[in-house]
């Protein structure tokens, strides 16, 4: 069944292989109440849950509509305890952390519900059967067991602006800070070497760099975004927390603290239109003075995260060494 699931990843509900998979599971996607809602399949007896979504950050699965409804692709699959198997070798739910690390290597991420208490360790494993899919192997520290999911890979090159002129300083200030601190993704930094030098020399702003080098697509057709796949993999946890506002209370003392709130907090008094929802980011002038003000805020957040991150990884390694 696992091979069938992997082959079906990235395909639409009406695809033959997806239909065969649904027939095997004895279920069908829930009918969304709204055109943009996701579709779920929960096959408890088979131990499989599927997610059909249009929110796929991969150029192979573009955002498009048919009959005014967004096209949804099979983008996630959760393999639960009851999964009929066979499991994708060498994975097994009974494997411990040491075994998983031996199989999948030292390149893993630390996740959890509380920043100072690691709950999950995750590996992302490419799948030969489907280049667009990844096996996400997760070790649950509290339960001392492993789980597996299959997900479509995220590709930085997917993102393209619907209208480059709509790019705003909201993303530009953050990208410029990343450039100054060497925190772009290595592939992007190499491809845009001349533009990186121009930003460092203050001959190009971060917004201009985003327009010329990143070209993101906002799949909702309204906003322009910068995503962690453009940025340094070594700081993935920081970008995840700060850009997406996840697990922030243990780091900065507030449940939701992120770049969004910091940007508004810094500029909202000077630019009242930012009080609108959603705020028009373009009302903040794209100047280096504003960039430097925002950079100080980001640098402070980053310094605190670095300290917390080192503590977190040290605590985790000590805990795992004790067994």
C-alpha positions as CSV (number, residue, x, y, z in Angstrom):
1,X,0.0,0.0,0.0
2,X,2.9,2.4,0.8
3,X,4.1,2.3,-2.8
4,X,0.6,3.1,-4.0
5,X,0.4,6.0,-1.7
6,X,3.7,7.4,-2.9
7,X,2.7,7.1,-6.5
8,X,-0.6,8.9,-5.8
9,X,1.1,11.9,-4.1
10,X,0.7,15.1,-6.0
11,X,-2.3,13.8,-8.1
12,X,-5.8,15.1,-8.1
13,X,-8.9,13.3,-6.8
14,X,-10.1,12.3,-10.3
15,X,-6.7,10.7,-11.2
16,X,-6.9,6.9,-11.8
17,X,-4.3,6.0,-9.2
18,X,-5.9,8.2,-6.6
19,X,-9.3,6.6,-7.3
20,X,-7.7,3.2,-6.9
21,X,-6.2,4.2,-3.6
22,X,-9.5,5.6,-2.3
23,X,-11.2,2.4,-3.3
24,X,-8.7,0.4,-1.4
25,X,-9.1,2.6,1.7
26,X,-12.9,2.4,1.4
27,X,-13.3,6.2,1.7
28,X,-13.4,9.4,-0.2
29,X,-12.4,13.0,0.5
30,X,-14.8,15.0,2.6
31,X,-16.7,17.6,0.5
32,X,-15.4,21.0,1.4
33,X,-17.9,23.6,2.5
34,X,-16.0,26.3,0.6
35,X,-14.1,26.1,-2.7
36,X,-10.8,26.9,-0.9
37,X,-11.2,24.4,1.9
38,X,-9.0,21.3,2.1
39,X,-10.4,17.8,1.6
40,X,-9.6,15.0,4.1
41,X,-9.7,11.2,4.0
42,X,-9.7,9.3,7.3
43,X,-9.5,5.5,6.9
44,X,-9.2,4.4,10.5
45,X,-9.3,0.7,9.7
46,X,-6.4,1.1,7.3
47,X,-4.5,3.5,9.5
48,X,-4.2,6.1,6.8
49,X,-5.2,9.8,6.7
50,X,-4.9,11.8,3.5
51,X,-5.0,15.6,2.8
52,X,-6.0,17.1,-0.5
53,X,-4.9,20.7,-0.7
54,X,-4.2,23.5,-3.1
55,X,-1.6,25.0,-0.7
56,X,1.4,23.2,-2.2
57,X,4.7,25.2,-2.4
58,X,6.0,23.3,-5.4
59,X,6.2,24.5,-9.0
60,X,4.9,21.1,-10.3
61,X,1.5,21.8,-8.7
62,X,0.5,25.3,-9.7
63,X,-2.4,27.2,-8.1
64,X,-5.3,27.0,-10.6
65,X,-9.0,26.9,-10.7
66,X,-11.5,24.7,-12.6
67,X,-15.1,25.7,-12.5
68,X,-14.2,28.4,-9.9
69,X,-12.8,25.9,-7.5
70,X,-9.2,25.5,-6.7
71,X,-7.5,22.3,-7.8
72,X,-6.5,20.2,-4.9
73,X,-3.6,17.7,-4.9
74,X,-2.9,14.8,-2.6
75,X,-0.2,16.6,-0.5
76,X,0.0,14.8,2.9
77,X,-0.5,11.3,4.1
78,X,-0.3,10.2,7.8
79,X,0.5,6.6,8.5
80,X,-1.1,5.8,11.9
81,X,-0.4,2.9,14.3
82,X,-3.0,0.7,12.5
83,X,-1.3,1.1,9.1
84,X,-1.6,-2.2,7.3
85,X,1.9,-2.0,5.9
86,X,4.4,-3.0,5.0
87,X,6.3,0.0,6.4
88,X,8.9,1.6,4.1
89,X,12.2,-0.1,5.1
90,X,14.2,0.6,7.2
91,X,11.5,2.4,9.1
92,X,9.6,0.7,11.9
93,X,7.4,2.4,14.6
94,X,9.3,0.4,17.3
95,X,12.7,1.9,16.4
96,X,14.4,4.0,19.0
97,X,16.2,7.3,18.5
98,X,19.7,5.7,18.1
99,X,18.4,3.3,15.4
100,X,16.7,6.0,13.5
101,X,19.7,8.2,13.6
102,X,21.8,5.3,12.4
103,X,19.5,4.8,9.4
104,X,18.7,8.4,8.5
105,X,21.7,10.4,9.7
106,X,22.5,13.4,11.8
107,X,20.6,15.9,9.7
108,X,17.4,16.1,11.8
109,X,15.2,18.9,13.1
110,X,14.0,19.4,16.7
111,X,10.3,20.2,17.2
112,X,7.8,20.2,20.1
113,X,5.0,21.9,21.7
114,X,7.2,23.7,24.3
115,X,10.5,25.2,23.2
116,X,12.6,24.1,26.1
117,X,11.1,20.5,26.0
118,X,11.8,18.7,22.8
119,X,8.9,16.5,21.9
120,X,9.8,15.4,18.3
121,X,12.9,14.7,16.1
122,X,12.2,14.7,12.4
123,X,14.0,13.5,9.3
124,X,13.0,14.3,5.7
125,X,13.9,11.4,3.4
126,X,13.6,11.6,-0.5
127,X,11.7,8.8,-2.2
128,X,12.9,7.3,-5.4
129,X,9.4,6.2,-6.5
130,X,8.3,9.9,-6.6
131,X,10.8,12.8,-6.8
132,X,8.2,15.2,-5.6
133,X,7.5,13.3,-2.3
134,X,9.4,13.0,1.0
135,X,9.1,10.6,3.8
136,X,8.9,12.5,7.1
137,X,10.2,10.2,9.9
138,X,9.4,11.5,13.4
139,X,10.7,10.2,16.7
140,X,8.4,11.1,19.6
141,X,10.5,11.6,22.7
142,X,7.9,11.2,25.4
143,X,6.4,8.0,23.9
144,X,9.7,6.7,22.7
145,X,8.2,5.6,19.4
146,X,8.4,6.7,15.8
147,X,5.8,7.7,13.2
148,X,5.8,8.4,9.5
149,X,4.2,10.8,7.0
150,X,4.5,11.3,3.3
151,X,4.4,14.9,2.0
152,X,5.1,16.7,-1.2
153,X,8.4,18.5,-1.2
154,X,8.6,22.2,-1.0
155,X,10.5,23.9,-3.8
156,X,11.9,27.4,-3.6
157,X,11.8,27.8,-7.3
158,X,8.0,27.4,-7.2
159,X,7.3,30.9,-6.0
160,X,6.7,33.6,-8.6
161,X,5.1,37.0,-8.2
162,X,1.7,37.4,-9.8
163,X,2.8,41.1,-10.2
164,X,6.4,41.9,-9.2
165,X,5.5,45.5,-8.7
166,X,3.3,44.5,-5.8
167,X,6.3,43.3,-3.8
168,X,6.6,45.2,-0.6
169,X,9.2,46.2,2.0
170,X,7.7,43.8,4.5
171,X,9.5,41.0,2.9
172,X,12.3,43.2,1.6
173,X,13.5,44.3,5.0
174,X,13.8,40.7,6.3
175,X,15.6,39.4,3.2
176,X,18.0,42.3,3.3
177,X,18.8,41.4,7.0
178,X,19.4,37.8,5.9
179,X,21.7,38.9,3.2
180,X,23.7,41.1,5.6
181,X,24.1,38.1,7.9
182,X,24.8,35.4,5.3
183,X,21.5,33.7,5.9
184,X,20.2,33.2,2.4
185,X,19.8,29.6,1.1
186,X,23.2,28.7,-0.5
187,X,21.6,28.0,-3.9
188,X,19.9,31.4,-4.0
189,X,23.0,33.2,-2.7
190,X,25.1,31.6,-5.5
191,X,22.6,32.3,-8.2
192,X,22.1,35.9,-7.2
193,X,25.8,36.6,-6.3
194,X,25.9,40.0,-8.0
195,X,22.6,41.1,-6.4
196,X,23.8,40.0,-3.0
197,X,26.8,42.2,-3.4
198,X,24.6,45.1,-4.5
199,X,22.5,44.8,-1.4
200,X,25.5,44.7,0.9
201,X,26.8,47.8,-0.8
202,X,23.4,49.5,-0.4
203,X,23.0,49.9,-4.2
204,X,19.9,47.6,-4.1
205,X,17.2,47.3,-1.5
206,X,15.8,44.1,-0.1
207,X,12.6,44.7,-1.9
208,X,14.4,45.1,-5.2
209,X,16.3,41.9,-4.5
210,X,13.0,40.0,-3.8
211,X,11.5,41.3,-7.1
212,X,14.5,40.5,-9.2
213,X,15.8,37.2,-7.6
214,X,13.1,35.4,-5.6
215,X,9.8,36.0,-7.5
216,X,7.4,34.4,-5.1
217,X,3.9,33.5,-5.9
218,X,1.2,34.2,-3.4
219,X,-1.3,31.4,-4.0
220,X,-4.2,33.4,-2.7
221,X,-3.5,36.0,-5.4
222,X,-3.4,38.9,-2.9
223,X,-0.2,38.8,-0.9
224,X,3.5,38.4,-1.6
225,X,5.5,36.1,0.7
226,X,9.0,35.1,1.6
227,X,9.4,31.6,2.9
228,X,12.1,29.7,4.9
229,X,12.9,27.6,1.8
230,X,14.7,30.7,0.4
231,X,16.8,31.0,3.6
232,X,19.6,29.2,5.4
233,X,18.7,25.5,6.2
234,X,20.9,25.8,9.4
235,X,18.5,28.4,10.8
236,X,15.3,26.6,9.7
237,X,14.0,26.5,13.3
238,X,14.4,30.3,13.7
239,X,12.6,31.1,10.5
240,X,9.9,28.6,11.4
241,X,9.4,30.3,14.8
242,X,9.8,33.9,13.8
243,X,8.1,34.0,10.3
244,X,5.3,31.6,11.2
245,X,5.0,32.6,14.9
246,X,5.2,29.0,16.2
247,X,6.6,28.0,19.7
248,X,7.3,31.6,20.6
249,X,6.3,31.9,24.2
250,X,9.3,29.9,25.5
251,X,11.7,32.1,23.4
252,X,10.4,35.6,23.6
253,X,7.8,35.4,26.4
254,X,4.6,35.8,24.3
255,X,2.3,33.2,22.7
256,X,2.4,34.9,19.3
257,X,5.5,36.9,18.6
258,X,6.9,37.1,15.1
259,X,8.1,39.3,12.3
260,X,4.5,40.3,11.5
261,X,3.9,41.8,15.0
262,X,7.4,43.3,15.2
263,X,6.9,45.1,11.8
264,X,3.6,46.5,12.9
265,X,4.9,47.5,16.3
266,X,7.7,49.4,14.8
267,X,5.9,51.3,12.1
268,X,2.2,51.4,12.9
269,X,2.3,54.7,14.9
270,X,4.2,56.5,12.0
271,X,2.0,55.0,9.3
272,X,-1.6,54.8,10.5
273,X,-2.8,52.9,7.4
274,X,-1.0,49.8,8.8
275,X,-3.9,49.5,11.3
276,X,-6.0,48.3,8.4
277,X,-6.6,44.5,8.0
278,X,-4.8,43.3,6.0
279,X,-2.3,46.1,6.3
280,X,-1.0,47.7,3.1
281,X,2.7,47.1,3.5
282,X,3.6,49.5,0.7
283,X,2.8,52.5,2.9
284,X,6.2,52.1,4.6
285,X,8.9,53.7,2.3
286,X,11.6,51.4,1.1
287,X,14.5,53.3,2.7
288,X,17.7,52.1,4.4
289,X,16.8,54.1,7.5
290,X,13.7,52.0,7.9
291,X,15.6,48.8,7.1
292,X,18.2,49.6,9.8
293,X,15.4,50.1,12.4
294,X,13.8,46.8,11.5
295,X,17.2,45.0,11.4
296,X,17.9,45.9,15.0
297,X,14.6,44.3,16.0
298,X,15.3,41.1,14.0
299,X,18.8,40.9,15.3
300,X,17.5,41.0,18.9
301,X,15.1,38.2,18.2
302,X,17.8,36.2,16.5
303,X,20.2,36.5,19.4
304,X,17.6,35.3,21.9
305,X,16.7,32.4,19.7
306,X,20.3,31.4,19.3
307,X,20.8,31.1,23.0
308,X,17.5,29.2,23.5
309,X,18.3,26.9,20.6
310,X,21.7,25.9,22.0
311,X,20.1,25.2,25.3
312,X,17.3,23.2,23.7
313,X,19.7,21.0,21.7
314,X,22.0,20.5,24.7
315,X,19.1,19.5,26.9
316,X,17.8,17.1,24.3
317,X,21.2,15.4,23.7
318,X,21.7,15.1,27.5
319,X,18.3,13.6,27.9
320,X,18.8,11.1,25.1
321,X,22.2,10.1,26.5
322,X,20.5,9.2,29.8
323,X,17.9,7.1,28.0
